[in-house]
Every structure is written in C-alpha cells, then in structure tokens.
Amino acid sequence: MKRISLSLALLLCVPLFADKGAAKIDSLAWLAGRWSGPMWGGEFVATYNAPAGGKLLSFSELRKGDTAAFYEFEVFEATAEGLVFTPYPRGQKKETFKLASSDAQKAVFENPEKDFPTRIEYWRKEKDRLVITLSDPHGRSGKTETFDLKRVAD
C-alpha cells in the first residue's frame, strides 16, 4: 500500500471543509439586513451582509446626533474549530467567540475566557426584528445588555 503525504491528504480534504464551512455560514443568512434601535443614549445601526466567500461581514455604529460615537466591524467565518465570530470594536481585533448553539433564527456565540460579554446571542425574533443580547454567564458581572433592533428600509 502506498503512503499519501500529509500535505496531499490535507489538500484532498480542503474542498470538503470549504463546503461544510459554507453551509454553516449560509445558516446565518437570516442576519442579513440593516437594523436599528435606541441604545446607549443614541441610535444603534447594524448592517449584516449576506454570507459570501465563506464569511459574513457586518458593520455597526452608534450615532449620537451627527457623530459616530462608537463603531465595530464583525467577521463571522468557518474555521477548523467551527463557526466563529470576531468583533473589531473601533477597528481593533478582540477575542473570538465560538458558536455554542444555533437554530433557524438564533445563534449563540461564547468565549468563557474573556471579560464581559462572555456570550453574544443573535435572535431573529420576528420578520422585522433582531434582538442581540450581550451577557456574562461565564463571568461574575451578572451584566446583560439587549439591543432590540427593527429592520431599516434601504
């Protein structure tokens, strides 16, 4: 029997992983859209692109009058560890969260090793309503923040 090199074996597996990863990313397609709601003394606006190229990208900002008081980029992607979410608040990479559970309209990402939040939950509660909950079930803060957003017409 001939031996297959490790690199050749990995190359043969890449298409299988890519297809599987794309399916996981596609399972978050319900996030796509532009959402807005009051939060932190301003208007929070979040835009989620449709999944493409194995990733789902988003941009969020907190508007206070004419000022962007806060902004964040987000990347959802399939990795060897599974589906992950990485926030970039004010453009700076933070800790990655791993998908803990999901269904047709809900996805829960967790990172028990970090400070608040240790859990971020996205829930498409209604057709035109997205609820994002930041919580700390793995920490000691007991803190919870909820963003109750409505779909914004483009």
Secondary structure, 3 states (H helix, E strand, C coil): CCCCCHHHHHHHHHHHHHHHHHHHHHCCHHHCEEEEEEECCEEEEEEECCCECCEEEEEEEEEECCEEEEEEEEEEEEECCEEEEEEEECCCCCCCEEEEEEECCEEEEECCCCCCCCEEEEEEEECCEEEEEEECCCCCCCCEEEEEEEECCC
